[in-house]
Amino acid sequence: MSAHQLASIINLILNESSSAECLHDALDQFAEICSEVSGIVPDSSFDGWAEDTFLDSGMAINPQAAAYCIKDYQRSVIFIRGVYAAIKSAQERFENTPITILYAGCGPFATLLLPLLCKFKSGELDIHLLDIHQQSLNSVKQLITYFDFNHHTVKLLQGDACKYQHSTTLHVIIAETMQKSLEQEPQFAVTANLAPQLVPQGIFIPQKIEVELCLAHLENEKEWFKLCGHIDSGELIKAGKRHSLGTIFTLLPDQASIQMSEASRNKDTSALELGSQIVRIPSVDKLESYDVLMFTRIQVFEQYHLKDYEADLTLPHKCHDLSPLKCGAAYRVCYQLGNYPRFDLSEV
């Protein structure tokens, strides 16, 4: 693929008026070329957990599964657009200096940044690509040569983003190492470790992640989304078709390290937990018919958001810990850290 062809692909992705079909085709084309060059084929399962790396703070998925994330099309598009906007914003904030970027958990295709390099001149960016898997870094190295990006300053770093310390402060950090409801993968630990390494006014991607607990009818909502192509959570709540139990967690980069420092051990389970809160089950007609769902919403950068059902990351996570539902029942909710991060809900 020539630089001209790659430029056409990224221009299509960045074009806000591009159709969903064109965006899917563009990402598929990029993924196909990356696979041909690197030999890594996107695979959502890849023999279960084969070649995943289990860290102290969560699981780092294997390169094949990481490559498959490009097939979550809306997620890829919104993150790529958000990253591009963030870099352009950083160039305005920090004039006359190369923008130092750390992309943590870049995977084998460095999907959120690599295609954007054709939009920048040599010397504009100082790029550091970090991944726990050497196979992913080897792949990216091949792709940089193939796409003729060797004129850019790119350093490949093997390591754990939950512990990595950069030698200097950074202008932009990209870290998308998460599953829906912040379960299993180490997004919080990565954010808590890396965000303090930004310069003042530096930019962390994603800017904000929220998890809300709701009562809803999952199958009905899935059908509505298929029919309408979008879900307005506010309208559903207003219409009485969804009932919010509250935002149970907000991840902001500038607060994560403080939250980490204030984490405490559960006296019964010894699990390391962030601050807890109490949620109560409201009095709702036909309460037993409702599902308890966690919804994850992501602000990538400024206007670039991922909302309910728009990506795998924002699909609802069904919570069975509150079954059977009882009107007025109170539950303690907290986010547990460790090698399998997750929300814990227990009746009080």
C-alpha positions in Angstrom: 0.0 0.0 0.0 1.4 3.4 -1.0 1.4 6.4 1.4 -1.2 7.9 -0.9 -3.5 5.0 -0.3 -3.1 5.1 3.4 -3.7 8.8 3.3 -7.0 8.2 1.5 -8.0 5.7 4.2 -7.3 8.0 7.1 -9.0 11.0 5.3 -12.1 8.9 5.0 -12.0 7.9 8.7 -11.5 11.5 9.8 -14.3 12.7 7.5 -17.4 13.2 9.7 -19.7 12.7 6.8 -18.4 9.2 5.8 -21.0 6.5 5.8 -20.7 3.6 8.2 -20.2 1.2 5.3 -17.2 3.3 4.0 -15.7 3.5 7.5 -16.0 -0.3 7.9 -14.4 -0.9 4.5 -11.5 1.5 5.3 -10.8 -0.2 8.6 -11.0 -3.6 7.1 -8.6 -2.6 4.3 -6.1 -1.3 6.9 -6.4 -4.4 9.0 -6.0 -6.7 5.9 -2.8 -5.0 4.9 -1.5 -5.0 8.5 -2.2 -8.8 8.7 -0.4 -9.5 5.4 2.7 -7.6 6.5 2.9 -8.8 10.1 1.3 -12.3 9.9 -1.0 -11.4 12.8 -4.6 -12.1 12.0 -7.4 -10.4 14.1 -9.1 -13.1 16.2 -11.6 -12.4 19.0 -10.9 -15.6 20.9 -7.6 -17.1 19.7 -7.8 -20.4 21.7 -9.5 -18.7 24.7 -6.8 -17.0 26.8 -3.8 -18.4 24.9 -0.9 -15.9 25.0 -2.8 -13.4 27.2 -0.6 -12.0 29.9 -1.9 -12.0 33.4 -0.6 -8.9 35.3 -0.9 -7.9 38.9 -3.5 -5.3 37.8 -5.5 -7.1 35.2 -5.2 -9.1 31.9 -3.3 -7.9 28.8 -5.0 -9.6 25.9 -2.9 -11.4 23.3 -1.8 -9.7 20.1 -4.4 -11.5 17.9 -7.3 -10.4 20.2 -5.8 -6.9 20.4 -5.7 -6.7 16.6 -9.4 -7.7 16.6 -10.4 -4.5 18.4 -10.2 -2.8 15.0 -13.3 -4.7 14.0 -15.2 -2.8 16.7 -15.7 -0.2 14.1 -17.3 2.7 15.9 -14.9 2.3 18.8 -11.9 2.5 16.3 -13.3 5.5 14.4 -14.2 7.6 17.5 -10.8 6.9 19.1 -8.8 7.7 15.9 -10.7 10.9 15.5 -10.3 11.8 19.2 -6.6 11.0 19.1 -6.1 13.2 16.0 -8.0 16.1 17.6 -6.0 15.7 20.8 -2.7 15.9 18.9 -3.8 18.9 17.0 -4.9 20.5 20.3 -1.5 19.7 21.9 0.3 21.4 19.0 -1.7 24.5 19.8 -0.9 24.3 23.5 2.7 23.5 23.1 4.0 25.5 20.2 7.4 25.1 18.5 8.2 21.7 20.1 7.7 18.1 19.0 4.6 16.6 20.7 5.8 13.7 22.9 3.2 10.9 22.7 3.1 7.6 24.7 0.7 5.0 23.3 0.3 2.4 26.0 -1.0 -1.0 24.9 -0.5 -0.2 21.3 -1.2 -3.8 20.1 0.2 -5.2 16.8 -1.3 -2.6 14.5 -1.1 0.6 16.7 -4.5 1.3 15.2 -5.3 4.5 17.1 -2.1 6.3 16.0 -0.2 4.6 13.1 -2.6 5.6 10.3 -2.5 9.2 11.5 1.3 9.5 10.9 0.7 10.4 7.3 -1.0 13.6 8.6 2.2 14.9 10.3 5.6 15.9 9.0 8.9 14.5 10.2 9.9 16.1 13.5 6.4 17.1 14.6 5.9 14.1 16.8 8.1 12.1 19.3 6.3 8.8 19.5 6.7 6.0 22.1 4.8 2.8 21.6 4.5 0.6 24.7 3.2 -3.0 24.8 3.7 -6.0 27.1 3.9 -8.3 24.1 7.1 -8.3 22.1 5.2 -9.9 19.2 3.0 -6.7 19.0 6.1 -4.5 18.9 7.7 -6.6 16.2 4.6 -6.2 14.2 4.5 -2.5 14.6 8.1 -2.2 13.5 7.3 -4.1 10.3 4.4 -1.8 9.6 6.4 1.4 10.2 8.8 0.2 7.5 6.1 -0.9 5.2 4.2 2.3 5.3 7.5 4.3 5.0 7.2 6.0 8.4 10.8 5.6 9.3 11.3 9.3 8.9 9.2 9.8 12.1 10.7 9.5 15.5 9.2 6.2 16.9 10.6 4.2 19.8 9.2 0.7 20.7 9.1 -0.2 24.4 8.3 -3.5 25.9 6.8 -3.3 29.4 3.8 -3.2 31.7 1.9 0.1 31.4 0.7 -0.3 35.0 4.4 0.2 36.2 6.1 2.0 33.3 7.9 5.2 34.1 8.9 7.5 31.2 12.2 9.3 31.2 10.5 12.7 30.6 7.0 14.2 31.0 4.6 13.6 28.1 2.3 15.9 26.1 -0.2 13.1 25.1 -0.9 9.7 26.5 -3.1 7.2 24.7 -4.2 4.2 26.8 -7.2 2.1 25.8 -6.8 -1.1 27.8 -10.3 -1.8 28.9 -13.4 -4.0 28.6 -16.9 -2.8 29.3 -17.6 -2.0 32.9 -13.9 -1.8 33.5 -13.8 -5.5 34.1 -10.8 -7.8 33.7 -8.4 -5.3 31.9 -6.2 -2.8 33.8 -7.5 0.5 32.5 -7.7 2.1 36.0 -4.2 0.9 37.1 -2.7 2.1 33.7 -4.4 5.5 34.1 -3.3 5.9 37.7 0.3 5.1 36.8 0.6 7.1 33.6 -1.6 10.2 34.0 0.8 11.8 36.6 3.5 11.7 33.9 1.8 14.3 31.7 3.1 17.8 31.5 0.7 20.5 32.9 -2.1 20.9 30.3 -1.2 17.5 28.8 -3.9 15.3 27.3 -4.8 11.8 28.4 -6.9 9.6 26.1 -9.6 8.8 27.1 -10.6 11.9 29.0 -13.4 10.4 31.1 -15.0 7.0 31.7 -18.3 6.6 33.6 -20.1 3.5 34.8 -23.8 3.7 35.6 -26.0 1.1 37.3 -29.5 0.9 35.9 -32.7 -1.2 35.9 -33.8 -1.8 32.3 -35.2 -4.4 29.9 -32.2 -5.6 28.0 -33.8 -7.4 25.1 -36.2 -4.4 24.5 -33.3 -2.0 24.5 -31.3 -4.1 22.1 -34.3 -4.2 19.7 -34.7 -0.4 19.9 -31.1 0.1 19.1 -31.4 -2.2 16.1 -34.4 -0.2 14.8 -33.2 3.3 15.6 -29.4 3.0 15.5 -29.0 4.9 18.8 -30.2 4.9 22.4 -30.9 8.1 24.4 -30.5 7.1 28.0 -32.0 10.3 29.2 -35.1 9.8 27.2 -35.5 6.2 28.4 -35.3 7.3 32.0 -37.7 10.2 31.4 -40.1 7.7 29.8 -39.9 5.4 32.8 -38.4 2.6 30.6 -35.0 2.7 32.4 -34.3 3.5 36.1 -30.9 4.8 37.1 -29.5 3.5 40.4 -26.6 6.0 40.1 -23.2 6.5 38.6 -21.1 4.0 40.5 -17.7 5.0 39.2 -16.0 7.8 37.3 -12.5 7.5 36.0 -10.8 10.9 35.4 -7.0 10.8 34.6 -6.2 13.6 37.0 -7.9 11.9 39.9 -6.9 8.3 39.4 -3.6 8.3 41.2 -5.3 9.9 44.2 -8.0 7.2 44.2 -5.3 4.6 44.0 -3.5 6.0 47.0 -6.7 6.0 49.0 -7.7 2.4 48.1 -8.2 0.2 51.2 -8.3 -3.6 51.9 -11.7 -5.2 52.5 -11.6 -6.6 56.0 -13.5 -9.7 55.0 -11.9 -10.6 51.6 -8.6 -8.7 51.7 -9.4 -7.3 48.2 -8.0 -3.9 47.5 -11.0 -1.6 46.9 -11.7 2.0 45.9 -14.3 4.0 47.8 -17.7 2.4 48.1 -21.2 3.7 47.9 -24.7 2.5 48.6 -27.4 2.0 46.0 -31.1 1.2 46.7 -33.6 -0.7 44.6 -36.6 1.7 44.0 -40.2 0.8 44.0 -41.0 0.0 40.4 -44.0 -1.8 38.8 -43.2 -5.4 37.8 -39.7 -5.0 39.4 -39.0 -8.7 38.8 -39.1 -8.2 35.0 -36.1 -5.8 35.0 -32.4 -6.6 34.4 -29.7 -4.9 36.4 -27.2 -3.4 33.9 -24.0 -1.6 34.0 -23.5 1.0 31.3 -20.1 2.3 30.4 -19.7 5.7 28.7 -16.5 7.0 27.3 -15.4 10.5 26.5 -12.4 10.0 24.2 -11.6 13.7 23.7 -13.9 16.7 23.8 -16.8 16.0 21.5 -15.8 12.4 20.7 -17.9 10.1 22.8 -19.0 6.5 22.8 -22.5 6.1 24.1 -24.7 3.1 25.0 -24.6 0.2 22.5 -22.3 2.1 20.1 -19.3 -0.2 20.7 -18.4 -3.4 22.4 -17.0 -1.3 25.2 -20.4 0.4 25.8 -22.6 -2.7 25.6 -24.5 -3.2 28.9 -23.0 -5.6 31.3 -25.7 -7.7 33.0 -25.3 -7.9 36.8 -26.6 -11.0 38.5 -25.4 -10.1 42.0 -28.7 -8.3 42.8 -31.0 -11.1 41.9 -33.8 -11.5 42.9 -34.6 -7.9 43.0 -36.2 -6.6 46.2 -37.8 -3.2 46.6 -35.9 -1.1 49.1 -32.9 -3.4 49.3 -29.6 -1.6 49.7 -26.3 -2.7 48.2 -22.7 -1.7 48.8 -20.9 -1.1 45.5 -17.2 -0.8 45.1 -14.6 -1.3 42.4 -12.1 -4.0 43.3 -8.5 -3.8 42.0 -6.1 -6.7 41.6 -5.4 -9.3 38.9 -9.1 -9.3 37.9 -10.6 -5.8 38.3 -14.3 -5.8 38.8 -17.3 -4.2 40.6 -18.4 -6.0 43.7 -22.0 -5.6 44.9 -23.1 -6.9 48.3 -26.3 -6.5 50.2 -26.2 -4.4 53.4 
